[in-house]
């Protein structure tokens, strides 16, 4: 893939994505908690969240979840949402699927009556009952759904219908940076249509490249690179800038998890872990895990500040919440936020193998 430009010159070649819009709140830091869907030793404690998180996203309302105990959303995640709301914290959750994405059943349902009674009405009831502030559509792989005719319009219709039933609801769309080369192709997905309904776009920078030997020290999401066939944040950002996405609504989602190489993980098991485990002594093969060096995480936060209106920290429950890295709780979250806010860089030696 062609490298667009080196970082030091980037500001001269394409403008900041931030535009003036009095209806948009800028400089927001959204911190995501994957919740019970993610196997982690993290235990939610409202008093131990990173102080600079403006909004907390927790869990996912999954259209295909019903295990007899948890219907649509995990009960434990509901409890976290209620705790945050009682503390007057802005809270978002996601909608999506657990087992297999089936967005045509949501945006282009074959039976309108079944959709209304079994999908739409229960979602509206959940939102009005639990009173989250925002909803993020976890349809990262939007270009896998191009078989849905008028996909952008049908997504907009769905969002508009939800907003008509739920007062003051913020709705966003999560999009994988993998697809940056398609962002300008309005025949596949027309952002000029969804701009009218959506309040924010979240561009996921996480894991733009696979976990390979050269990435274990340099990071899987470089801002710029001279290595052939490496996808960079600059490439993604340039594609966003050239798309029809409303530039006043675009957030960057920044990687927050260590990735384990394929050869170290039994087939079918998760390849992601936590920084608490990564930094714990005696973890076999952790030296081969792919992580972002602290300076890269800091620079990503600073870079996002130049070109985006807000950031999303990928998962607090994959950070070092147990302080095993000896830099206090949530060191990865904090170094990203330091970059975003322009605070001085503080290294964390146990995280730095660059």
C-alpha positions in Angstrom: 0.0 0.0 0.0 1.2 3.4 -0.9 2.4 5.5 2.0 0.7 8.9 1.8 3.1 11.2 3.6 5.4 11.4 6.6 3.9 12.7 9.8 6.0 15.9 10.1 4.6 17.2 6.8 1.1 15.9 7.1 -0.5 19.1 8.4 0.5 20.9 5.1 -1.0 18.3 2.8 -4.5 17.8 4.2 -6.5 20.0 6.6 -7.8 19.2 10.1 -11.0 17.2 10.1 -12.4 19.5 12.8 -14.9 22.1 11.5 -16.8 24.7 13.4 -20.3 23.4 14.4 -22.0 24.8 17.5 -24.2 21.6 17.7 -21.2 19.3 18.2 -19.3 19.0 21.5 -15.6 18.6 20.7 -12.7 17.3 22.7 -14.7 14.4 24.2 -12.9 11.4 25.5 -15.0 8.2 25.3 -13.8 5.3 27.3 -15.1 1.9 26.4 -15.6 -1.0 28.8 -16.2 -4.3 26.9 -18.0 -5.7 29.9 -19.1 -9.3 30.5 -18.8 -10.2 26.8 -15.0 -10.0 27.2 -13.3 -12.5 29.6 -11.2 -10.3 31.9 -10.4 -10.1 35.6 -11.4 -6.5 35.5 -13.9 -5.6 38.2 -15.9 -2.4 37.6 -15.4 0.2 40.3 -16.9 3.6 39.5 -14.3 5.3 41.9 -11.4 3.9 39.9 -12.2 4.9 36.4 -9.7 7.2 34.7 -10.8 10.7 35.8 -10.5 12.3 32.3 -13.1 10.0 30.7 -16.0 12.2 29.6 -18.3 9.4 28.5 -18.3 5.7 29.3 -19.4 3.1 26.8 -20.4 -0.3 28.3 -21.3 -3.6 26.8 -23.5 -4.4 23.8 -27.1 -4.9 23.1 -26.9 -8.0 20.9 -29.9 -8.8 18.7 -28.9 -12.5 18.7 -28.2 -12.9 22.5 -30.7 -15.0 24.5 -29.2 -17.7 26.8 -32.1 -17.9 29.2 -30.5 -15.5 31.7 -29.2 -12.7 29.5 -31.5 -11.4 26.8 -30.0 -9.0 24.4 -27.6 -7.4 27.0 -25.7 -9.0 29.9 -27.4 -8.4 33.2 -24.1 -7.6 34.8 -23.6 -4.9 32.2 -27.0 -3.5 32.9 -25.9 -3.1 36.6 -22.9 -1.1 35.5 -25.0 1.1 33.3 -27.4 1.8 36.2 -24.5 2.6 38.5 -23.0 5.1 36.0 -26.4 6.8 35.3 -27.1 7.1 39.0 -23.8 8.9 39.3 -24.8 11.2 36.5 -22.1 9.9 34.2 -22.9 10.1 30.4 -23.3 6.5 29.2 -23.4 4.9 25.8 -23.8 1.3 24.8 -23.5 -0.6 21.5 -25.9 -2.5 19.3 -24.7 -5.5 17.3 -24.4 -9.3 17.2 -22.6 -11.9 19.3 -22.3 -14.8 16.9 -22.8 -13.6 13.3 -23.5 -10.2 11.9 -26.9 -10.0 10.2 -27.4 -6.3 9.6 -29.9 -7.0 6.8 -32.3 -8.2 9.5 -32.1 -4.8 11.1 -31.8 -2.4 8.2 -33.7 -4.4 5.5 -35.9 -6.8 7.4 -37.9 -9.3 5.3 -41.0 -9.0 7.5 -41.8 -5.6 8.8 -44.3 -6.8 11.4 -41.8 -9.3 12.9 -39.1 -6.6 12.9 -41.4 -4.2 14.7 -42.5 -6.5 17.5 -39.4 -8.6 18.0 -36.5 -6.2 17.3 -37.4 -2.6 17.1 -40.0 -2.3 20.0 -37.8 -4.2 22.5 -34.8 -2.0 21.6 -36.8 1.1 22.1 -38.2 -0.2 25.4 -34.7 -1.0 26.6 -33.4 2.4 25.7 -36.3 4.3 27.3 -36.1 2.1 30.5 -32.4 2.1 31.1 -31.9 5.7 29.8 -28.4 5.5 28.2 -27.3 8.8 26.5 -26.0 7.2 23.4 -26.1 4.2 21.1 -23.1 3.1 18.9 -23.9 0.9 15.9 -21.2 -1.7 16.0 -21.2 -2.3 12.2 -17.5 -1.9 11.7 -17.4 -3.9 8.5 -19.9 -1.9 6.6 -18.5 -2.8 3.3 -19.4 -6.4 3.9 -23.0 -5.3 3.7 -23.1 -3.8 0.3 -25.6 -6.4 -0.8 -28.2 -4.3 1.1 -29.8 -2.0 -1.5 -29.6 1.7 -0.5 -27.7 0.6 2.7 -26.9 4.2 3.8 -30.5 5.3 3.4 -31.8 2.3 5.3 -29.4 2.8 8.1 -30.5 6.4 8.3 -34.1 5.5 8.3 -33.4 3.1 11.3 -31.5 5.8 13.2 -34.2 8.4 12.6 -37.0 6.0 13.7 -35.1 5.2 16.9 -34.5 8.9 17.7 -38.2 9.6 17.2 -38.9 7.1 20.0 -36.0 7.9 22.4 -35.6 11.5 23.4 -32.2 13.2 23.0 -30.4 10.0 22.0 -27.0 10.3 20.5 -26.3 7.7 17.7 -22.9 6.9 16.2 -21.4 4.4 13.8 -18.2 2.5 14.4 -16.2 1.9 11.2 -13.1 -0.2 10.8 -10.1 1.7 9.4 -9.3 -1.4 7.4 -11.7 -0.1 4.7 -10.1 3.3 4.2 -9.7 2.8 0.5 -13.5 2.5 0.1 -14.4 5.6 2.2 -14.8 7.8 -0.9 -16.8 5.3 -2.9 -20.4 6.6 -2.5 -21.7 3.7 -4.6 -20.8 1.4 -1.8 -21.8 3.6 1.1 -22.9 7.2 0.9 -21.9 9.1 4.0 -23.6 12.3 2.8 -26.9 10.5 3.5 -26.0 9.2 7.0 -24.6 12.6 8.0 -28.2 13.8 8.4 -29.0 11.1 11.0 -25.8 10.1 12.7 -24.2 12.3 15.5 -20.7 10.8 15.2 -18.5 8.4 13.3 -15.9 6.4 15.1 -13.0 5.3 13.0 -11.3 2.3 14.5 -7.6 2.5 14.2 -7.1 -0.6 16.2 -5.1 -3.4 14.6 -4.7 -2.0 11.1 -2.0 -4.7 10.6 -1.6 -8.3 11.7 0.6 -9.2 14.6 3.9 -10.1 12.9 7.5 -10.2 14.1 8.3 -6.7 13.1 5.2 -5.4 14.9 6.0 -6.8 18.3 8.1 -3.7 19.1 6.9 -1.0 16.7 3.2 -1.5 17.2 0.4 -2.7 15.0 -1.0 0.8 14.2 1.8 3.1 13.1 1.1 6.7 12.3 3.5 6.5 9.4 5.7 3.8 8.0 8.2 3.1 5.2 7.6 -0.6 5.5 5.8 -2.0 2.4 2.2 -3.2 2.7 1.8 -1.5 6.1 -1.4 0.3 6.7 -0.9 3.6 8.6 -3.1 6.0 10.6 -2.1 8.7 8.0 -3.5 6.7 5.2 -6.8 6.2 7.1 -7.0 9.8 8.1 -6.3 11.0 4.5 -9.1 8.8 3.3 -11.5 10.1 6.0 -10.6 13.6 5.0 -11.4 12.9 1.3 -14.7 11.2 2.1 -18.2 12.8 2.5 -18.3 12.1 6.3 -19.3 15.1 8.3 -15.9 16.3 9.5 -17.3 17.8 12.7 -18.5 14.4 13.9 -15.4 12.1 13.5 -13.7 10.4 16.4 -10.7 8.1 16.4 -10.7 4.8 18.3 -7.2 4.1 19.6 -5.8 0.6 20.3 -5.8 -0.5 23.9 -5.0 -4.2 23.8 -2.1 -6.5 23.4 -2.3 -9.1 20.6 -0.9 -12.6 20.7 0.7 -14.0 17.6 -1.2 -16.8 15.9 1.5 -19.4 16.5 1.2 -18.9 20.3 -2.6 -19.4 20.5 -4.5 -22.7 20.1 -7.0 -22.5 17.2 -10.3 -21.0 18.1 -9.0 -19.2 21.2 -8.8 -15.4 21.6 -5.6 -13.7 20.5 -6.1 -10.6 22.7 -5.1 -10.2 26.4 -4.7 -7.4 28.9 -1.7 -5.2 29.8 -2.0 -6.4 33.4 -1.2 -10.0 32.1 1.4 -8.7 29.7 3.3 -6.9 32.5 2.9 -9.7 35.1 6.1 -11.6 35.8 6.7 -15.0 34.4 4.3 -14.8 31.4 5.7 -17.2 28.9 6.1 -15.8 25.3 4.8 -12.3 26.3 7.9 -10.9 24.7 6.5 -11.8 21.3 3.1 -10.1 21.9 2.3 -7.1 19.8 1.7 -4.0 21.8 2.0 -0.3 21.1 5.0 1.4 22.8 4.0 4.2 25.2 5.4 6.9 23.0 3.4 5.6 20.0 0.2 5.6 22.1 1.0 9.2 23.2 1.7 10.3 19.7 -1.6 8.7 18.5 -3.5 10.8 21.0 -1.6 13.9 19.9 -2.2 13.1 16.2 -5.9 12.6 16.8 -6.1 16.0 18.5 -5.0 17.6 15.2 -7.4 15.8 12.9 -10.4 14.5 14.9 -13.0 16.0 17.2 -12.7 13.3 19.9 -11.1 10.0 20.8 -12.4 6.6 21.9 -10.2 4.4 24.1 -10.8 1.0 22.8 -11.2 -1.1 26.1 -10.4 -0.1 29.6 -10.7 -3.8 30.6 -7.7 -4.7 28.5 -5.5 -1.9 30.0 -3.3 -2.5 33.1 -6.1 -2.0 35.6 -4.1 -3.9 38.3 -1.0 -1.7 38.1 1.3 -4.7 37.2 3.3 -2.4 34.9 4.2 -0.3 37.9 2.9 3.0 36.4 -0.4 3.2 38.2 -3.8 1.9 37.0 -4.7 2.4 33.3 -1.3 3.6 32.1 -2.1 3.1 28.4 -5.3 5.0 28.7 -3.5 7.8 30.5 -0.7 8.2 28.1 -3.1 8.4 25.2 -5.1 11.1 27.0 -1.9 12.9 27.8 -1.1 13.1 24.1 -4.7 14.2 23.3 -4.6 16.9 26.0 -1.0 18.1 25.4 0.3 17.0 28.8 4.0 16.0 29.0 4.9 12.4 28.0 5.7 10.0 30.8 7.3 6.7 29.9 6.3 3.4 31.4 9.4 1.2 31.1 7.6 -2.2 31.4 5.4 -1.3 28.5 8.3 -0.1 26.2 10.1 -2.7 24.2 10.8 -0.4 21.2 
